[in-house]
Amino acid sequence: MGYSQINKKNGKIYYLHKKGHLFFFSGDEKESIDLPDKYKVIENSKTGLPMLKKK
């Protein structure tokens, strides 16, 4: 199981995925990955969706 983040607005769980060089969050747990060391997770203040940001 990879990295997961709970949305504070609706309580939905999002899992981190990678396709090529693109990182994204999805509700599907299959093939989720661990959080890379060079990144941190932030939440969009309007939507509450998780996003990656370089440290």
N, C-alpha and C positions, 0 to 999 in steps of 0.2 A: 504494500500500500504506500502510495506517495504522499506528498504534502497536501493537506486539506485546510480550508479556511471557512469559517462559518460567517455568513452574511448577517450583520447586526440588525438590518432592517426587517428581514423576513425569516431568518433562521435557516435558510437553505445552505447546504454544504457544497462548496466548489472545490474541485481537484485540479492540481497543476499538471499541464501537459506540454509537450514540445513536439513541433513538426518542423523539421529543418532547423532554421535558426530562430523560429518564432515560438515564444512561450505564450500560453493562454490558459484560462481557467474554464472548466466545464463541469457540469453536474454528473458526468459519467466517471466512475471510479476506475474503469478498465484502463490499463497502460498509463496510469498517473506516475509522475516522477517526483523525486525529492527536490527540495528547494536548493538551487545552486548557491554556493558560498558568496558569490559576488553580488547577490540580489537580496532585497528585502521586500516584504509585502506591505502595501498600503491599501486603503479603501477609498474609493471615490466618495467624496463628501455628499454628493447629490443622490447617487444611486446605491451606494453601499457595496458596489461590486469590487472584488479584489483586483489589484494590479501589481505588477512587478516594477521595482525601481532599483537602479544600480546604487550600491552603497557609496 
